[in-house]
Amino acid sequence: MTGRLVEIVAGVLRDADGRVLTVRKRRTSAFMLPGGKREPGESDLEALARELAEEIGCHLIHTKALGLFEAPAANEPDTQVRGAIYLASVDGPIAAQAEIEEMLWIDPTAPPGVRLAPLLETHVLPRLGIGPTFPTG
């Protein structure tokens, strides 16, 4: 690998129809999973809970690890992102907050014609054909 490595944690939130919540941050073009970088001393789940509260205003109530994946970063040239990805169940209303410009629920088997982050497109979505769906709300 050349360049920089950024480590993140992100959550897969699915609705009753199995759609996946994606977000697009301000001044970016790719949709990705909600989440972000860990603060010093934070565990994956502490970081995920904080990021979900900051970005979409809900509270993390349950998780199941989906995997650790690596791909080119969506918005930073010459950068790889390594994401610890969790299936997540949340409580409370979901709404774009902080740096989130837009939210989009997508069908993982037929993604829409928008730009998706490579980690989401090449690793996460292909693994969501089977497995538990945790309701949100």
Secondary structure as UniProt FT lines:
FT   STRAND          4..12
FT   TURN            16..17
FT   STRAND          20..25
FT   TURN            26..27
FT   STRAND          31..32
FT   STRAND          35..36
FT   TURN            40..41
FT   HELIX           44..56
FT   STRAND          59..72
FT   TURN            77..78
FT   STRAND          79..91
FT   TURN            98..99
FT   STRAND          100..106
FT   TURN            108..109
FT   HELIX           118..119
FT   HELIX           120..124
FT   HELIX           125..127
FT   TURN            128..129
//
